[in-house]
Amino acid sequence: MKKSTVIIMFILTAVLLLVLPLADRTSGSERVIIDNTLQEIVHPSCFDQAELTNYIDEVSYSRATEELGYTVEDECSKQYLEEGRESVISKIFS
């Protein structure tokens, strides 16, 4: 009886870890382009359509948001750089 209870608890824990929203939607290590004049973050895929100044740099997403306090203003970049968390299982299949 105790052995089956432990196995059920283990399976339940594994399922919860896969289903609960634990992973960030956008990785903190993802490289982004920042405009230091506008204090704006742009995803590299959206660089051509973004209206940026010449004072740009490439940094990690976490540095741009946490250390520098820059924000994502461009609609295209907002699609690529979503805020919040998602489940590990959806991260695996996306």
Steps between C-alpha positions, in 0.01 A plus 500: 500500500775746587690423181201587281440823693859609441473419129174696471655798681802487268282492187279781630804716576646437153171594331467817707853608412420464132161674515556790744619830344863501612700599189530858375345565160810695395837368610711747695801407288328580169693765308313820417581837348463807719478864401675699773349830385139380506563244780315240296545126441463354150506134399757432223224377263332841529813710451424610142156637579591662833575871492822513699772760543869428435575442870421126508657201672444127540443358850314218671129544564545475877765774503285728286196463727650456846823701500421769244124519551420519126158402369361332189296755304490356147197279422714256303744464790216451747396189307850351525581618853196401702491560875384242752545130551388183325503132581805289428297266279381786278860628482613157379237479224529859376 
